[in-house]
Amino acid sequence: VSAWPPGAEPEPFQYTPDHVAGPGTDVDPTQITFPGCICLKTPCLPGTCSCLRRGENYDDESRLIDIGSEGKCAKPVFECNILCPCSDHCRNRVVQRGLQFQLQVFKTDRKGWGLRTLELIPKGRFVCEYAGEVLGYSEVQRRIQLQTIHDPNYIIAIREHVHNGQVLETFVDPAHVGNIGRFLNHSCEPNLLMIPVRIDSMVPKLALFAAKDILPEEELSYDYSGRFLNLMDSEDKERLDPGKIRKPCYCDAKSCAAFLPYDSSLFCPLEKPNIG
């Protein structure tokens, strides 16, 4: 990963390629919690591989199979892990291999630092993770309430809807400890899609895949609201507080909403709201 222009550098931060446990969390993102499959002499395939109970994740070109269509929910992905006897070349090992494309951190005109690719990225290919400190909810509130309108907010809240109305939440902040994903800007018409990918731990890796073919020198972006495949519902509308000062969006997309997404539930000063 290079930087542009030469000699310019972003504000210093501690680099980590993977999640690290931060204040308030009761889970260790590095702890191995999943058993491995038993695919030693046969390839990992649905029906025989325990990691592929929900079907295949990637094709022969390491492209995500289920990019989906607008209005559908993004499905979680489970990759083979460190306990699996299959080889490192198993087609169900993609995100764990790390960066495969030449990327560049660059200074934008109005959005601060951004991230772009220096080569063609085909649709469906893994690009990078959004990695940082995994936080507890009270620490998320504390950090957000200390921010001003001029401070960048790197904290992301991932909410996964499971059976019986349960919601799994993961809070990640790469502001002080993180990877290159922290330089990704928002776009109302993004070229990346974020998918929760689990490998060794129940804590998902926030993996970003190409939602379309991305050309060399094109800026990489994703929708901070997570609505690339998920339509806004009544719960989302309630979180959009019209009284809050919103940050302007400079994505320049035709469908630009003019303001960055805003989740008012993270500003609740007392108990965690019931989101189940």
Secondary structure as the mmCIF struct_conf table of DSSP 4:
data_model
#
loop_
_struct_conf.conf_type_id
_struct_conf.id
_struct_conf.beg_label_comp_id
_struct_conf.beg_label_asym_id
_struct_conf.beg_label_seq_id
_struct_conf.end_label_comp_id
_struct_conf.end_label_asym_id
_struct_conf.end_label_seq_id
STRN STRN1 SER A 2 TRP A 4
BEND BEND1 PRO A 5 PRO A 5
TURN_TY1_P TURN_TY1_P1 PRO A 6 GLY A 7
HELX_LH_PP_P HELX_LH_PP_P1 PRO A 10 PRO A 12
STRN STRN2 GLN A 14 TYR A 15
BEND BEND2 PRO A 17 ASP A 18
STRN STRN3 VAL A 20 ALA A 21
TURN_TY1_P TURN_TY1_P2 PRO A 23 GLY A 24
BEND BEND3 ASP A 26 VAL A 27
TURN_TY1_P TURN_TY1_P3 PRO A 29 THR A 30
BEND BEND4 GLN A 31 GLN A 31
BEND BEND5 PHE A 34 PHE A 34
HELX_LH_PP_P HELX_LH_PP_P2 PRO A 35 GLY A 36
BEND BEND6 LEU A 40 THR A 42
TURN_TY1_P TURN_TY1_P4 PRO A 46 THR A 48
HELX_RH_3T_P HELX_RH_3T_P1 SER A 50 LEU A 52
TURN_TY1_P TURN_TY1_P5 ARG A 53 ARG A 54
STRN STRN4 TYR A 58 TYR A 58
TURN_TY1_P TURN_TY1_P6 ASP A 60 GLU A 61
BEND BEND7 SER A 62 SER A 62
STRN STRN5 ARG A 63 LEU A 64
BEND BEND8 ILE A 65 ILE A 65
TURN_TY1_P TURN_TY1_P7 GLU A 70 GLY A 71
BEND BEND9 LYS A 72 LYS A 72
HELX_LH_PP_P HELX_LH_PP_P3 CYS A 73 PRO A 76
STRN STRN6 VAL A 77 PHE A 78
TURN_TY1_P TURN_TY1_P8 ILE A 82 LEU A 83
BEND BEND10 CYS A 86 CYS A 86
TURN_TY1_P TURN_TY1_P9 ASP A 88 HIS A 89
TURN_TY1_P TURN_TY1_P10 ARG A 91 ASN A 92
HELX_RH_3T_P HELX_RH_3T_P2 VAL A 95 ARG A 97
BEND BEND11 PHE A 101 PHE A 101
STRN STRN7 LEU A 103 LYS A 107
BEND BEND12 ASP A 109 GLY A 112
STRN STRN8 TRP A 113 THR A 117
BEND BEND13 LEU A 118 GLU A 119
STRN STRN9 ILE A 121 ILE A 121
TURN_TY1_P TURN_TY1_P11 LYS A 123 GLY A 124
STRN STRN10 ARG A 125 ARG A 125
STRN STRN11 PHE A 126 GLU A 129
STRN STRN12 GLY A 132 LEU A 135
HELX_RH_AL_P HELX_RH_AL_P1 TYR A 137 GLN A 145
TURN_TY1_P TURN_TY1_P12 LEU A 146 LEU A 146
TURN_TY1_P TURN_TY1_P13 ILE A 149 HIS A 150
BEND BEND14 ASP A 151 ASP A 151
STRN STRN13 ILE A 156 HIS A 161
HELX_RH_3T_P HELX_RH_3T_P3 HIS A 163 GLY A 165
STRN STRN14 VAL A 167 GLY A 178
HELX_RH_3T_P HELX_RH_3T_P4 ILE A 180 PHE A 183
HELX_LH_PP_P HELX_LH_PP_P4 LEU A 184 LEU A 184
STRN STRN15 ASN A 185 HIS A 186
BEND BEND15 CYS A 188 GLU A 189
BEND BEND16 ASN A 191 ASN A 191
STRN STRN16 LEU A 192 ARG A 198
BEND BEND17 ILE A 199 VAL A 203
HELX_LH_PP_P HELX_LH_PP_P5 PRO A 204 PRO A 204
STRN STRN17 LYS A 205 ALA A 210
BEND BEND18 ALA A 211 LYS A 212
STRN STRN18 ILE A 214 ILE A 214
TURN_TY1_P TURN_TY1_P14 PRO A 216 GLU A 217
HELX_LH_PP_P HELX_LH_PP_P6 GLU A 218 GLU A 218
STRN STRN19 GLU A 219 GLU A 219
HELX_LH_PP_P HELX_LH_PP_P7 LEU A 220 LEU A 220
STRN STRN20 SER A 221 TYR A 222
TURN_TY1_P TURN_TY1_P15 TYR A 224 SER A 225
BEND BEND19 GLY A 226 GLY A 226
TURN_TY1_P TURN_TY1_P16 ARG A 227 PHE A 228
BEND BEND20 LEU A 229 ASN A 230
HELX_RH_AL_P HELX_RH_AL_P2 SER A 234 ARG A 239
TURN_TY1_P TURN_TY1_P17 PRO A 242 GLY A 243
BEND BEND21 LYS A 244 LYS A 244
HELX_LH_PP_P HELX_LH_PP_P8 ILE A 245 LYS A 247
STRN STRN21 PRO A 248 PRO A 248
HELX_LH_PP_P HELX_LH_PP_P9 CYS A 249 CYS A 249
TURN_TY1_P TURN_TY1_P18 LYS A 254 SER A 255
BEND BEND22 ALA A 258 ALA A 258
STRN STRN22 PHE A 259 PHE A 259
HELX_RH_3T_P HELX_RH_3T_P5 SER A 264 PHE A 267
BEND BEND23 PRO A 269 GLU A 271
HELX_LH_PP_P HELX_LH_PP_P10 LYS A 272 PRO A 273
#
